[in-house]
Amino acid sequence: MRVLVAGGAGYIGSVAVERLRDDGQDVVVIDNLIKGHRAAVPADVPFHDIDLRDGAAVDRVVSDGRFDAVMHFAALTLVGESVEEPAKYYQANVVGGLTLLESARRADIPRFVFSSTAAVYGEPERLPIREEDPKQPINPYGETKWIIERALEAYSSRYDLNYAAFRYFNVAGATEARGEDHHPETHVIPIALFTLLGKRDKFMIFGTDYPTEDGTAVRDYVHVVDLVDAHVAALGRLDSSLGPINLGTKDGFSVRQIVDAVQRVTGRTLPVVEGPRRAGDPAALIADATRARELLGWEPERSTMDEMIGSAWAWYQAHPEGYRDGLG
Ligand SMILES: NC(=O)c1ccc[n+]([C@@H]2O[C@H](COP(=O)([O-])OP(=O)(O)OC[C@H]3O[C@@H](n4cnc5c(N)ncnc54)[C@H](O)[C@@H]3O)[C@@H](O)[C@H]2O)c1
């Protein structure tokens, strides 16, 4: 298959590019490098430094490409920043996403795989969360993803374009060659590991009075390689639309459990401080991934906490400056 990967220089997109290329697929990357890294894309993969909002530039790549599928990972992803600067998020995620989708439609690309998020649910009414549960995003980031999901549904019901919208919960881990190098880094496992590497003084636990077993917030983590497996499986099954699909394990981990696992896996002591809850952080977010299992035969085999932390730790040790400029 010939696959266009938007956001292929980012954390998850670059692991998808690596996998598609290893599988012998023909891959092309679009990324404006606002967050991604050129070095994360193999040198022999065609790369276009293009902003998705530049419709003419996107059209040039898409219309000549004879693509069988688009994987759309490109977005701005920081919840707090989306509250502070909503225009930036509506522009990048909604205008950018719709521009790519419309180019794909005009070029008759039959398959579209979209990176959505658990943030479309907002504060969940029940756990584990199922795809049909209410979508009530509580920040512009989640709202922009939900808008693209709705556009995909409308496009697929009217045009020859089949889609899957994967709602990721938390993503972690690395391959040997590709890891998580966000600036700024906001994810809990990299931050814990950066603290061990001396790049942060202390690891802060935000909230110790949640109604969870140990009082800290609980999240559902999937290894990035398992996540990409689901995308590859979807490519083979998009003869019709698959719709929204949660990707999680239903095994929640609390922040304290992550601290314990980080210490166990690395053999080092993490300096921890406790602070108040952050506004807008739900106590627990856990996915019901039954649809992923049923529709795709998806089994997240690498998503043990030790494997996710161990692979990330190995990547940071092998890449102490990340892809280039240091770890954020
Ligand atoms: N990392 C997670 O835990 C997580 C959780 C839920 C959802 N997601 C979603 O998965 C996707 C990938 O996340 P990630 O962690 O790899 O993020 P990332 O920031 O590492 O990658 C996103 C890539 O998109 C590119 N990009 C952003 N705006 C662009 C634009 N206008 N034009 C062209 N390229 C643009 C960036 O340069 C970057 O390379 C995102 O859509 C994100 O919302 C991630």
The ligand as a Tripos MOL2 file, in Angstrom:
@<TRIPOS>MOLECULE
LIG
   44    48     1     0     0
SMALL
NO_CHARGES

@<TRIPOS>ATOM
      1 N1          1.0050   11.1320   22.8450 N.am      1 LIG1
      2 C1         -0.1640   10.7930   23.4040 C.2       1 LIG1
      3 O1         -0.2000   10.2600   24.5240 O.2       1 LIG1
      4 C2         -1.4700   11.0570   22.6590 C.ar      1 LIG1
      5 C3         -2.6830   10.8040   23.3280 C.ar      1 LIG1
      6 C4         -3.8900   11.0420   22.6560 C.ar      1 LIG1
      7 C5         -3.8710   11.4870   21.3350 C.ar      1 LIG1
      8 N2         -2.7010   11.7500   20.7120 N.ar      1 LIG1
      9 C6         -2.7300   12.2450   19.3200 C.3       1 LIG1
     10 O2         -1.8100   11.5140   18.5300 O.3       1 LIG1
     11 C7         -1.2160   12.3370   17.5410 C.3       1 LIG1
     12 C8          0.2750   12.2180   17.6150 C.3       1 LIG1
     13 O3          0.7160   12.5980   18.9160 O.3       1 LIG1
     14 P1          2.2700   12.7020   19.2510 P.3       1 LIG1
     15 O4          2.4260   12.5120   20.7110 O.co2     1 LIG1
     16 O5          3.0380   11.8680   18.3060 O.co2     1 LIG1
     17 O6          2.4980   14.2630   18.9310 O.3       1 LIG1
     18 P2          3.7710   14.9910   18.2860 P.3       1 LIG1
     19 O7          3.6700   16.4310   18.6380 O.co2     1 LIG1
     20 O8          5.0210   14.2590   18.6340 O.co2     1 LIG1
     21 O9          3.5170   14.8020   16.7200 O.3       1 LIG1
     22 C9          2.6380   15.6160   15.9790 C.3       1 LIG1
     23 C10         3.3310   15.9750   14.6650 C.3       1 LIG1
     24 O10         2.4560   16.7820   13.8720 O.3       1 LIG1
     25 C11         3.2050   17.8570   13.3210 C.3       1 LIG1
     26 N3          2.2580   18.9600   13.0780 N.ar      1 LIG1
     27 C12         1.5380   19.6490   13.9940 C.ar      1 LIG1
     28 N4          0.7880   20.5890   13.4070 N.ar      1 LIG1
     29 C13         1.0340   20.4910   12.0660 C.ar      1 LIG1
     30 C14         0.5630   21.1780   10.9110 C.ar      1 LIG1
     31 N5         -0.3070   22.2020   11.0100 N.pl3     1 LIG1
     32 N6          1.0370   20.8270    9.6990 N.ar      1 LIG1
     33 C15         1.9210   19.8120    9.5700 C.ar      1 LIG1
     34 N7          2.4030   19.1020   10.6290 N.ar      1 LIG1
     35 C16         1.9740   19.4410   11.8530 C.ar      1 LIG1
     36 C17         4.2640   18.1840   14.3550 C.3       1 LIG1
     37 O11         5.3850   18.8390   13.8170 O.3       1 LIG1
     38 C18         4.6110   16.7850   14.8900 C.3       1 LIG1
     39 O12         5.6820   16.1860   14.1640 O.3       1 LIG1
     40 C19        -1.7530   13.7400   17.7880 C.3       1 LIG1
     41 O13        -2.7900   13.9980   16.8560 O.3       1 LIG1
     42 C20        -2.2860   13.6870   19.2040 C.3       1 LIG1
     43 O14        -3.3710   14.5750   19.3870 O.3       1 LIG1
     44 C21        -1.4850   11.5500   21.3430 C.ar      1 LIG1
@<TRIPOS>BOND
     1     1     2 1
     2     2     3 2
     3     2     4 1
     4     4     5 ar
     5     4    44 ar
     6     5     6 ar
     7     6     7 ar
     8     7     8 ar
     9     8     9 1
    10     8    44 ar
    11     9    10 1
    12     9    42 1
    13    10    11 1
    14    11    12 1
    15    11    40 1
    16    12    13 1
    17    13    14 1
    18    14    15 2
    19    14    16 1
    20    14    17 1
    21    17    18 1
    22    18    19 2
    23    18    20 1
    24    18    21 1
    25    21    22 1
    26    22    23 1
    27    23    24 1
    28    23    38 1
    29    24    25 1
    30    25    26 1
    31    25    36 1
    32    26    27 ar
    33    26    35 ar
    34    27    28 ar
    35    28    29 ar
    36    29    30 ar
    37    29    35 ar
    38    30    31 1
    39    30    32 ar
    40    32    33 ar
    41    33    34 ar
    42    34    35 ar
    43    36    37 1
    44    36    38 1
    45    38    39 1
    46    40    41 1
    47    40    42 1
    48    42    43 1
@<TRIPOS>SUBSTRUCTURE
     1 LIG1         1 GROUP 0 **** ****
